[in-house]
Amino acid sequence: MKIKSLLIANRGEIAIRIIRTARKMGIRSYVIKTIKEPNAWYLEEADEIIDFSESFDDNLPEFLDIDRIISSAKEHKVEAIHPGYGFLAENPDFARRCEEERIIFIGPSHDAIYRMGHKTIAKELARKHNVPLLGGSPGSVANAEEARKIAHKIGYPIILKAAAGGGGRGMRVVEKEKDIERMFTLATNEAEKAFNNPDVFLERFVREPRHIEFQILGDQHGNLVHLGERECSIQRKHQKLLEESPSPALDKKLRKKMGDAAIDIAKSVDYYSAGTVEFLLDEDNSFSFMEMNTRIQVEHPVTEMVTGIDLIEQMILIAEGKKLAFTQEDIKLNGWAIEWRINAEDVQSGFSPSLGTIEKISWPENEHIRVDTGVRDGSVITPYYDSMIAKLIVHAETREKALQQSSMAIRKFWIKGTKTTLAFCRAVLQNSNFRKGKFNTSFISKELKLTYHAEPDEAMLAAFFATYDYARGVQQFEEKPLQLEKSKVIAPWVLKKRLR
C-alpha cells in the first residue's frame, strides 16, 4: 500500500528530518503543535498542523498521549504514524494500538519492540542464538541479596541495569559489596520513575570497553542486512556525545563477525524496519551483546553519509510492504563520517542545561557538511525537552580528512544566546589519542583535563575589548549622560572577526 499521509508523533530536528523525506516521496505530513513550543520551526515545515496547544497536562505530555494521538490520526484520516526517536518510539502498546486501529506504524511489530525492549528477554534470545554475552543474572534480580550472591560469583565491579530501560537511566555501577544494597535501591527507584517498571538485571561491568552499534534494516519478507557500524564510545554518564562511521577499531573480519551477530539478534524476533544492535568491544576484540534499539537513532546520519541510503525513506518503504532493493553484498562503506551533537548545555558547569533564546545561529555549508537541527534565529530553548539543538555531520574520504573538516566546521559554527557544547567538541578534536582513534568509554574522565577548549589568546582579547567598550561607555556618558547604555562584553567568537 502506498502511504499518502503521515503523522509525525515527534518534534524538533527529527520531525523536520522526516517531513523532508516524506515530501520527497510525495507524502503529506502532519505534526503536533504544543503549548510548550507554539512557534517551533517544524510546524512551518509540515503540510498540516494538529493543534494540541489548547490543553496542557503535566501528568501526560502531548507526545506520550497515545489515545489523543491515535484519535487525532483517525479524525484527520492519516494513514501512517512515524514516532521518530524518544517519546513513544519504543512503546509496544503504541505500536499495538496503531495495528489495532489499522494505522500503519512506521517501525517494527509491537512484539519485536516488546521482546527487544525488555533487556532480560533480549539477552535470553541472544543466548539461544550463540551471540556473546557478559556474565550476569539470567533475568531480573528480585532483591539486593540475590544481586549480592550473583556478584560474589562473577566478581566486582558489576552494573545494575533497568530491564525496560535505555538512555543511561536506571543504571548503577557497584564497585564493592558494601554498596550493593544502596545502588540496588537507587537503580530500581530510577527504573520505576523512568519506565514504570522497577525490574533490574545484573552484569559484569567492563570498565573500559568501546561502544559499537550496528545499523539494521529488514523488510516484512524476511530480508535483513546491516549497514556497517557506528563508533559511540565518546560518552558522558552513558549519554553519547559524538559518533562516527566506520569505527577506527574494526577491520573487515571483525565487522563481518559483529554484523552477522547483529543480524542473528534481529532474526530472532522476525525484525523489520530500521533498528540498531549495540555491543561492547573489549581490548582483545572480544565483544558482547548489550541491547537492541527498535527505532531510528539520533546518530543515523553518519550511516546515511557513508552508505548513501536514506534510512527514513527505507522505513517508509518497508512499512508499505516493499522488499529491500539491495542485499548485504550491495552495501559499501564509502569514506568516513562523524556526527557532533551540539547541546544547549553549560560545559563548565557539568553539562547543565542552558535555557534561553537562540539570537543567532549559523554554520558553514558545503557538500561535505550536513546539519540537522530544529532551531533557528529566535527559537526558544525550553526546559521541557532534550537539550540537543543541532547535529553537525561531516563526511570525507578518510578519518583524517573528516577530522580536518570537523575542525573547520566547528570553528565556523556559531550560536549566540545560549551556552552550547561547541567548546567541548573543540576540546575533543584537540586530543591526540582521539585523533589517533585510541579511545574508549572512559575517554572523557581519563583524557580530558578540561571539557572545553579556548583559544590561547581568548582571555587576553576578551579583557582588551571589555576595557575598550568600558572606556567608550565612559566617553558616551560624559558627552550624553542620559543616553548611556550598559557596556557589553564581547563573546569570544566575535573577537577573531574584530581582529581581522
Secondary structure by P-SEA (a helix, b strand, c coil): ccccbbbcccccaaaaaaaaaaaaabbbbbbbbcccccccccccccccccccccccccccccccaaaaaaaaaaaacccccccccccccccaaaaaaaaaaccccccccaaaaaaaaaaaaaaaaaaaaccccccccccccccaaaaaaaaaaacccbbbbcccccccccbbbbccccaaaaaaaaaaaaaaaacccccccccccccbbbbbbbbbbbcccbbbbbcbbbbccccccccccccccccccccaaaaaaaaaaaaaaaaccccccbbbbbbbbccccbbbbccccccccccaaaaaaaccccaaaaaaaaaaccccccccccccccbbbbbbbbcccccccccccccccccbbbbbbcccbbbbbccccccccccccccccbbbbbbcccaaaaaaaaaaaaaaccccccccaaaaaaaaaaccccccccccccccccccccccccccaaaaaaaaaaaaaaaaaaaaaaacccccccbbbbcccccccccc
